[in-house]
Amino acid sequence: MSDTRIPGATNRVAITKSTLKTLPLAIAIAAVSPFSALQVNASSLMEEVVVTAQKREENLQSVPISISAFSGDALKEMGAESVSDLGRATAGVSMNNESVTQPAYNVRGIQTDDFTVGSDPAVALYVDGVYAARGAGAEIPLDDVERIEILKGPQGTLFGRNATGGAINYITKKPSLEGQEGSVTGSVGDYSRTKLDFTYNTPVSETVAIRFGGSVNRRDGYLENANGRDLNDTDSQSFRASILWEPNDKAQLLWRGEYSDMSQGSGTVYTTTESVYNAGVFDEPYDLYGDISTDVQSLEERDLFGTSLEFNYFFDNATFTSLTAWRSMNVNFINDEDGSSDPGHYFASENIDDQDQFSQEFRLTGETDRLKWTLGATYSREHVDHTTDAIATTSMLENFAIYTALLNDVDAYQGLGLPGAALGLDSNSNDKEIAEVVNGVRAIEDAYAQTGLSLATFLNQLTGLPLNYLQPQVAGNISEDPNWVESVHNTGTYESTAIYGDATYSVTENLNITAGLRYTYDEKEFTVKTGYNPGNSLFINPLTSQPQPLGLFFYNNGIDGGNVAQKYSDDWGALSGRFVMDYTFNDGSMVYGSVATGFKSGGFNSLSFGPGVEPSFDQEEVTNYELGYKGEFLDGKMRFNASAYYYEYDNKQDLNLIGTPIPSYNITTLDAEGKGVDMELYWSVTDQWFVSANYSYIKTEITDYDVILDEDDDTGKSLVNTPENTFYVMTEYTIPFDSTGELVLRADYSWVDEADGQARDRLDSFYRANARATYNSASDNWSASLWVNNVTDEEDIRDFVGPGGAIGSYTVARRLPRMYGLDLTYRF
């Protein structure tokens, strides 16, 4: 018997090695079953699951929180490669990892879509208890994970700031003193997929054990690019190591370290504006799901390093925990914002981040016969350094001017013999229809040798200067365009301090009351540095007769910042807490009711936009009311969990393209409310057959929207990327072959309702079907899996994203196509 402990728990549970293999299989929400031991049957999937959602060991079914838990083996059976892949199997949750450095996590409609460094995420991610402050540093490989817990609803008491939507906990496997063990998994598949995962654990003495592992992942891109390498590929590697020292029964010291690097062409968007597509370096007819052609190669690069030192001391009725951690990352993200190879719509961006963070937490957790309690204090300090470059050409700026003129008046070019009717436009034409005729207008202007007229008129309206003050390349025929580059640089130093307490009191054997409170104080310093590039000149200053620099992307209300850092500082403090009552019936089922609040600190707009846009914005707060039920039936062979909730969301920080002349990303705030139901069912139909399903319904509405700079008022609309209905079902059947092994057949199906995308374009509903067949040897030393994801090769748009639409090239991101492969695992 081994004394297996989860740090911070007040009780220690004796678990045998064989039980450790089956314990994580009882997946509460995902209902995905791994088969790491021979003759595992459906009934074993319903065994007890231990989680640490309340900072102590507890049976998942007794925790009065809506929570999902995924074991490491379950993640392999799903074919999951990142936490974002869990969204389809978790009621009320959706995630996106198409862009690893700009992921999106949506829990019950609550998410943060800001990829800049002026704000924080709304769903908190923790790696072995350490908060990952930036979304770009949260996505890590799942090669040696013990389990992942997804907590839904505000978790402000125990997890603190930036958990307004919920919290996601990665728990990696610790070193074991029980003996040597290891595994190697190799994978091959289409798109030249190759992947290698390995882990090894060994004790080096009676009190010290080490564990290390790694993952190397390669795959070609599935977006065939006619103007360069195929995009949305995978190229990453990661390594992890840990050392456990248990000098006696009272003390435990655990060091962890991880490193990963990535360099791949992921996060690609491409144009859906057919005229822009046709003007590119490509001779294939336009197809929304066909090949693409870009003149800028997408690139995501990231180096990530993390280390932590955890000390636990076990008193008779309490555990003291100290957790000290450091994380850092460097990120570079290059994107073709117009998503085409049309020279007249050349628009690219590059985002460079350098981030590091230090954190310290002290926690004391204990229990008596009737009271379980946790007291803690945390401190963190984060430094961020961010640069955004926007790269265009004066030719693109002229096309933008034509587009802007037509948006204002479809008859703007009647003087050239191009009234709106001749262009197929009228007063009811939408933005995308207008974008389709821009290149045609530009071609006619060229034929009249009047290229520059629209840009000249645009600049004349913008500046009030006579047309004879235009630069020659603008007034004349533009053919070879110089690059137009604008930059903004941000730095930030963020400090956060918090104290918290949480306690559960057993009023009776069946009735518990839980109450918790946390006070958080955040202090932030932030700088914005931008200015007009001297080379960006379209007209001559009439007073000096010299070229006049101009900014269009980071327009700043016509004020040149002179690349002098504008310094801001602000602070936010808040109380967040929870109150829960739960009652367990004699049959073991439980009902609970809770009120919980969450807090996300305010922040700063990463751009200097002058009057009309405040440099800082208010903190977010969410109050969530929830009723839940957790129960088991048929002698433990069926499990049903459900929760109904209502929340009020104050000052949601919303990222939008606003401003003129070329809209840029800025934060506005809104109030919203949401209500919904999550339901999950798990059923061991027979000893070999297991079925699970979940359903989620959510209705959200924006109740108040802070309109700035004449943007659209979204009051009354739903929150973006939040479908009303989602459904998931999985079935798994095990066929034993006596002494030779077993065959496990598994399939799952998920369906997602239509929703508003980030740009308020309507996203169609979609579904996914996946299948897997796994053979496990009788000795449990090896297994082989054949799998197919997206069996029917459904073609779907993930979102209409990016600022390309601001210049008349509307872009989209595509979901993964069908992929198949073979996994071989050897365990020793």
N, C-alpha and C positions, 0 to 999 in steps of 0.2 A: 504494500500500500504506500502511496506517495502522498505527502502533505502538500496538496495543491492549493495555492493562495492567489487571490486577486488582490493586488495592492490597494490598500485603503479599506478593505473589508474588515469587519469586526469579527467575523467567524471564519474558521478554516474548515474546508470540506475535504474529506478523504475520498479520493477518486482513483480507481484503478486505471491502468494504461488502456485497457480495452474499453472502459467506459468513456475515457477521453475521446475515443474515436467516434462513439455514437452520440455522445452528449450534444455536440454542436449541430447534429443533424435535425434536431427538432426546430425547424425554422418557423418562427411564430407568424411572420407576415408573408415572407417570400414563398414559403412552402416549396422549397427546392431541395431535393434530397441527394446528398453525396453517397457513394458506396465505397468507402475505404476499407471495409471489412467484409469477408465472405459471409453469405447468407443473411445479410442485413435485410429485413423485411419491412413492410409498410408500418406495422405496429410499433417498431422501434423508433419511427420518426416522431412519435408523439411523446417521447420521454421529456423529462424536465430540461428546460433551458435556463442557464444561469447568466444574468446580465448585471451590469454595474451602472445602470442608468441613474440610480440615486446614490452613487458613490459608495455602494456596498453590494455584496453578493445577495441576489434575490432571484427567486423563480420568476421568470418573465410573466407568467400568468397571474402573479400576485402583485405586480407593479401597477399602480393606478395611473399609468401614463399610456398614451397611444404610441407604441414602440414596435419596430421591426428589428429582427436580428438575423444575420446571415453568417454562417460558419465559413471558414476558409475552403473546406471541401465543397460546400454548396456553391460558392462562387466559381469554382472550377467547373462544376456540373452545368452551371448557367452559361459558361463561356465568358464570364465577366472579366474584363481587363482593367476596369477602373470603377470607382464608386458610382459614376454616372450611369453605368449599365444596370444599376439596381432599380432605376426609376420605374421601369415597366412592370416590375414585380411588387411594387409597394403602393398600396392604396393612398391616394392623395399626394403623391410625390412624382415630380418629373425632373429630369436632369439632362444636361447637354455637355458632352465632352468632345464634340467635333473640333473645338478649339481648346486644347489642353490649357493654354495660358489665359484663356478668357472663358472659363466654364460658367454655367448658370445652374443654380439649384433652386427649384421651386417647390415649396412645401405648403400645400393648401392655399396656393395663390400668392404666398409671400416669397419674394425673391429680391435680389439686387442685380440690376443689369449694368451697373457702372463698372467699366473696365479700367477707369483711371484710378489714381491713388488718393483722390481727395475724399473718398468715402470708404465705408467698410461693408463687408458682406452682411446679409440679413440672416443667413443660415450659418451657424458656427460649425467649423470642422476641427476636430481634435485628432491628433496622431499620438497614441499612447498617453493621453491626458494633456498633451501640449497643443495649445491653440495655434492654428495656422492662419495668420492674419490676412494673407492675400489669397484670393481664389487661384491665382497662377501657381501658388505653391502648395495647393491642397490636393491636387490630383497626383496620387502615387500608385505604383504597381501593386498588385494584390498577390504577389508570389509567395508570401509567408505570413498571411494574416490569420489570426485566431478567429476573429469575427468582426463584423461591422454592425453597429447599432444605429438605427435611425429613429430619433425621437421627434415626434410631431407636436407642434404647438409651442408657444413661448417657453423657453427654459432659462429664464432670467435668474432664478435663484441659485441653482447649482452650477450652471455653465456661464452665467454672467452676460456681459455685453455682447451685442451682435448675434443674439440667438432669438430674435423676434419670431422667426419662422420655425425654428427648431434647431436641433444639433445632430451632427453626424460624428460618430466615434469610430476611428480605426483602432483596433487592438491587435498588435502583432504578437506572434508567438514568442514566449520567453524561453531562455535556456532551461533545460531540465537536468537534474542531477540523477535521473533514473537510469541513464545509459546512452549509448550511441544510437543515433538514428539519422536518417537522411532520405532524400528523394531527388530524382532527376526527371524532369518532364520535357520532352521535345515535341514540338508541333510543326506541322507543315500544312500548307493549304494553297488555295488559289491566290492570285495576285502576288505570286512568289513569296508567300508567307513563310517565315521561319521564326521560331521562338524557342528559347531554352530557359527553363527555370530550374534552380537547384537550391537545396537547403542541406545543412549538416549541423547536427547537435552532438556535443560530447562533453562529459564531465572531465575535468583535468585534475580534480582531487575530490575528497568527500564533501567539500564545501563550495567548490567553484565549478561552474559549467559555462561553456561558450556556445554560441549559435551564430551561424552566418549563412548567407544565401545571396542570390542575385537573379536577375532576369535580363535577358537580351532579346529584343523584339524588333523584327524587320518585316515590312510589307510594302509592296508597291502601291502607288496611288490608284484609286478607282475612277478619278476624273481624268479622262484622256484629253491631254492638252496638245493642240495642234501647233503650238508656238513655244514648246519647251517640254520639260519632263512632266509626266503624269503627276497629278496633285492629290492631296489628301492621303499621303502615304504615312507610314510609321517607321521611325528609326530612333530607338531609345534603349538605354541600358541603366540598370539600377543595382545597387549593392547595399546590403544591410548586415550589421553585426551587433551582437549584444553579449554582455558578460554578467553572470549572476553570481553573487557571493552571499552565502548564508553561513556566517560564522557560528551561529547558534540558533536555537529555536525562537529567539526574541527579535533578531535583527535580520534585515535583508537589504542588500545594496545591488542595484541594477543599473548598468550603463547600456545605453543604446546609441547607435550611430547609423546614419544612412547617407548615401550619395547617389544622385542620378543625373544623367545628362541626356538631352534630347535635341535632335536637329532634323526637322521634317517639314514637309510642305503641307501642313494641315491648316484647317480653318479657312479654306478657300471659299470665296463667293464668286459668282459669275453672273453676267448680265442676262436679263430677260427682255431687254429692249431690242427688238429684232433689227431695227435699222442700225443700231450701234454694233450689234453682232456682225451684221453683213458688211460693215465698213472695216472690219478687222482683217488680219492676215489669215484668211480662212476661205475655202471655196465650197464648204458643205452647207446644205440648207439648214436653217435654224430649227433646232429641236430642243425643247425645254429640258429633256433628259438625255440629250445627245452629247457629243464631244464639245469641248470648250476651247477657247483661244484667249490667252492673256499675254500681255507684254511685260508684266511684272510677276516673278515667281514667288508665290506665297512661301513664307518661311517662319517656322516657330522654333526658336532655340531657347533652351533653359538648362541652367546648371543649378542643382538644388542640394543643399547640405543641411543636415539636422543632427543634433546630438542632445542627449538628456541624461541626467543622473537622478535616479529615484531612490530614496532611502525610506524604508518602512521599519518602524519599531512596534512590536506587538506587546501591549500590556495585557493584563488579564481580561479586561472588558473594553478595551479601546485600542485603536491603531493610530499612530502618528505617522504622517507621510510628508516628506519634503520632495518637491519636484522642481529641479533646476534645468532650464533648457535654453538652447540657442539654435536658431534657424536662419538661413540666408539663401538667397537665390539671385541669379542674374537671368534676365529674360530679354529676348529680342523677337519682335513680331512684325513681319513685313507683309503687307496685303495690297493686292490690286483692287482698289476701292471701286473702280468702274467695272471690273470683272470682264474686260474685253481687251482686244488688241487694236482697237480703233485709235489712231493717232490723235484724232480730234476730241477724244474723251479721256486722254491720259490723266489718271488721277491715282496716286499711290500714297501709302502712309507707312511709317515705321515708328514703332513704339519700343523704347528701351527702358528697362527697369532694373534697378539695383536696390535690393531690400534686405534688411536684416532685423532680427528681433531677439530680445532677451526676455525671459519670463521666469518668475519664481512663485511657487504656491506652497503654502503650509496648510495642512489639513489634519484635523483630529476627528476621528469617527468612532463612535462607541455605541453600546447598547446595554440595557438592563432587561429585566423580565418584561417590562411593559413599555420601555422607551428606547427608540433608536434615534440617534442624533449625529449631526455633522456640523463642525465649526471650521471656518477657513478664512484665509486671507491670500490675496494674489496681487502681484505687481508685474507689469510688462512695459517695455520700452521698445518702440519700433522706429526705424529710420527708413525712409523711402526716398528714392531719387528717380525721377521719371522724365523722359523726353519724348515728345511727339513731333515728328516731321511730316508735313503735308507737302507732297511733290506733284506739281502739275506743269502745264505749259501755257503760254499765252494763247495758243490755238484752242486749248480746252476752255480757257476763260471766255473766248469769243463765242464758242458754242453755248456756254453757260449763259452768256448775255442774250443770245437768241432765244434760248429756252425761257429765261426770265421775262423777256419782252412778250412772248406769246402767252405765258401764264397770266400776265397782266391784261393782255388784249389780243385776242386771236386774229384781229385785223391789223396788228402792228406793222405788217410788211405789205400793206395794200399799195404803198408807194412804189414797190418793186413789182407790182402786178401780182401780188400774192395775198389776196384777201383770205380770210379764214376759210371761206367756202371752197376756194381753190386748193387749199391744203387738206380739205376734208374735216375741218374743225368748225365748231360752233360754240356758243356760250355754255353748252352743257358738256363739252369735251373735258375729260379728266386729265390729270397730270401725266399719266402714262401714255395716253393718246397724243398729247402735245409733244412729249419727248420723242415719239416716233418720227416727227416731221422735221426735227432740228437739222439733221444732216442734209436733208433735201433743200431747206432754205439756205444753208451754208453753201451748197454747191451752186445754187443760182446766183448768190452774191459773188462767188468767185467768177462766174461767167460774166457778170457785169463789171468785173474788176472793182467791185465795191466792198471787198472783204475789209472788215474793220468798221463798217458803218454801224452795225448793231452794237459792237463793243464801244465804238465812239459815242453813240447815243447813250448807251448805258453809263459810261464814265461821265459824260456831260451832265446827265441827271444826278449822278452820285456826287460830283464835285462842284458843278456849276461853272466849270472852266470851258472856254470856247474850244471848238474842235481843233483849231490850229495849234493848240498846245499839246496835242497827242504826240507820243513818240513815233518815229518813222516806222518801226515794225508793226505798230498798231494801225497807223493811218494807211500804210501800204498793204501789199498782198503778203500775208503771213504764210510762209512755207516751211522754213527751217526755224522752229520755235525754240527759244532758250528755255531751260528749266526754270520753273517758278517754285521756289522752296520757301516755306515758312515753318518756324519752329516755336515750340513753347516748352519751357523747362520748369519742372516742379521739384521741390524738396519738402519733406515733412518729417517732423519728430513728434511722435505720439506717445504719451504716457498714460497708463491706466492703473488705478488702484481700486481694490474692492475688498470688503469684508462681508461674510455671509454666514448664516446659520439656518439649519433645516432640521426638523424633528418630527418623528412619527410616534404618536401615543396610542396604545391599545386601550381604548375605553372599556371594551369587553373582549372576550375571546374572538368575537366576530367583527367588531366595529373598531376602525382606526381613524384617527384624525391626524393629518399632516399639515404643518405650517412652516413656511420658510420666508426669509427676507434677506435681500442683498442690497448694499449701497455701493454704487459705482461712481467713481469720479474720473473723468477723462479730461486731459489737457493736451491741446494740439497747437503746434506751430507749423506754419505752411508758407511757402513762397511760390510766386508765379513770376516767371521771367520770360518776356517775349518782346519782340520789336520788329520793325520793318527791315527786311533785307535790302541793302542798298541796290542790289541788282534787280529787285522787283519794281520796275518803273514802267508805267504805261503813258505818263504824260510829263510835261515840263512845267516846273514851278514858274508862274508868270512874274514873280517878284525877283527870282534869282537866275532865271533862264537855265536852271540846272534840272537834271532828272529828279523827279519827286518820288521817293519810295512810297510803296503802298502795301497795305495788308488786306487780303480778301478772306482767307480762311480764319485767321485770328484777328478779325477786323477791329475789335476793341473800340467800337463806336467812333472810328476815325482817328483815334489817338495812338501815336507811336509810343510804345512803352520804352523804347530806347535800350532794350535788353537790360534794364535795371530791375532787380528783384523787388517785387512788391511783397511785403511781409505782412502776414496775418497771424493772429493768435486768438484762441477762444477756448472755453471750457464748458463742459456739460456734466451735470450730476443727476442721478436719479435713484429712486428706490424701486426695486422690482421684487416680486414675491409670488407666493402661491398658497392657496388654502384648498385642502383636499379631504373629502370624507369617503371612505370605502367600507363596504360591508360584504363579508363573505358568508354565503349561505352554507347550510350543512352539507349540501351536495358538492361543495368546492367552488361553485360559480361565484363571481364577484361583480358588484356594481359600484360605480364610483361617480362622484361629481366634483368638479374642480373649477377654480378661478385662478388664472395665472396671468402674469404680466411679463412683458419683455421690453428691453431697452436697447436701442442702437444709437450711439452718439452721433452728434451732428458732424459736419465736415465742411469742405471747401470746394468750390468750383475750380477745376484744374485749368480753366482758361480765364484770362482777364478780359471781361467783356464790357466794362464800362457801365454807364448808367442803365438801369433797367434790370440788371442782374446782380444780386447781392453776392459778395465774395463767399460768405458762409451760409449754411442752411441749418435748420433746426434738427433736433434729435427725433428719431422715430420711437413710437411707443405702441405696443399692441396689448390689448386686454382680451383674453380668450376664456369663454365659458364652455364647459364640456361635460357631457354625461357619457359614461362608458359601461360596457358589459364584457366580461370575459368568462366563458364557461366551457365545460367539457361534458360530453354525452357518450352513450353507448359504451360504458365501462372504459372511458378514456380513449376510445377510438375516433371520436369526432371532437373537434374544437371549433368554437365559433366566438369571434370577437367583433364588437361593433362600438362605434363612438359617434356621437352627434355633437356638433360644436357651432358656436357663433363667436365672431371676433369683431372688434372695432380697431381700426388701423389708423393711427394719427401721424401726420407728417411723413408719409411714405416718400422716400427720396427717389425720384423718378428721372431717369436719364432720357433726354430728348434732343433732337436736332432743332435748334432755334437760332434766330438772329439773321442778319443780312450783312453783306450780299450773299455769301455762301454760308448756309447754316452750319453751326458747329455744335458739338455735344456740350450740354450744360444740364445741371440738376435743377429741377423744380420739385415742389412738394404737393402732396395730395392727401386727402382723407378717404378712407374706404371702409367697407364692411364686407364680411363674408360669412356664409353659413353652409354647412355641408354634413355629409354622413360618410364614414368609412366602414366597410364590412369585410371580414375575412372568414373563410371556412377552410378547415383541414380535416380530411377524412381518410382513415385507414379502412378502405372498403373490405379488403381481405388482408391476409398476411403478406401478399405479394403486390397488391394494387393500392396505390395512394393517389388521392385527388386533392387539389386545393384550388381555391378561387378567391378573388377579391373584387370589390366594386367600390367606386368612389363617386360621390356627387358633390359638387360645390357650385355655389352661386355667389358671385362677387359683384360689387357695384362701387364705383367712385362717387363719393357723396360731396366732395368739395375739391376743386382743382385750382391751383395757384397759377393763373395765366400770366406769362411774362413775354414781352416783345411780340405781342400779337399772334402768338401761337394758338392752335385750336384748343377749345375748352373740352376736356374729356369727361366732364361731369355727367354721370348717368351711364357711362360705359363700364364694361367689365375690366378687371385687371388683365394685362396682357399675358399670353402664353399660359392661360388657365382654362383648360377645357372643362365643361360642366360634368361630363360623364367619362369615366374610364373603367375598363373591365379587363381582368386577367384570369386565365385558367391554366392549370398544369395537371398533367397526368403522368404517372410513372408506374411501370410494371416490371417486376423482377422475375426472371426465369432461372431457377436453380438447376445445375447440372451435376448433382451429387458431389463426387470428389473432384470434378474437373474445373469447377468454377461457376460463374453465374453471368447472365446477360441482363442488363438493365436498359429498358426502352423508355425514353422520356420525350415528351412533346409539350410545348406551351404556346399559348395564343394570347395576344393582348390587342385591345382596341382602344383608341383614343378619339374622343369627340373633336369636332371642329372648334377653333378658338381664334381670337385676335392675335396676330403676330406683333412683333415689336413696333413695326411701322403702321400698325392698325390695318394691315391687309388681312383678309380672312384666310386662315389656314384650314385646309380640308381635313376631315377625319382620316385616320389611317389605321392599319393593323399590321401586326407582325406575327409570323408563325415560325417557330424554331423546333428542331428535332435533334436528338442525340441518342446514340446506341453505345453502351459501354460494356466491355467484357472484363471481369475481374477474375484473376487467377485464383485457384484454390488456396494457394499459399499466401495470398494477399501481397505478394512481392511485386506484381506488375499488373497493369491494366492498359487497355487500349480503347479509345473512343473515336467514333466517327460522328461528325456533327455538321449540321447545315443551319445557318442563321438566315432569316428572311427567306424561307423555303420557296415562296411564290415569286420572289424577286420584285416585290412591290416598289414602285418609284414614287417618292414623296418629297415634298419640299418641307424642310425643317422650319425655316423662317425666311421672311423677307427682311433682310438686314443690311446694315452698312449705310454710309453717307453718299453712296453713288447716286441715289435717287435725287439728291440735291442738285446734281449737275445734269440730270436727264438720262442716267443709265441706272436703271433699277436692278438690284442684284438679289440673289437668293442663295441659300445654303441647302444642300441636298442631304437626305438621309442615306445611311449605308445601304448598298445593294446586297444581293445574295452573296454569301461567302460560305465556303465549306472547307473542312480540314480534317486532319488526323492527329490525335494526341496520344503519345506513348509515355507511360510513367513507370519508373522502376523505384521501388522502395527498399531500403536496407536498414 
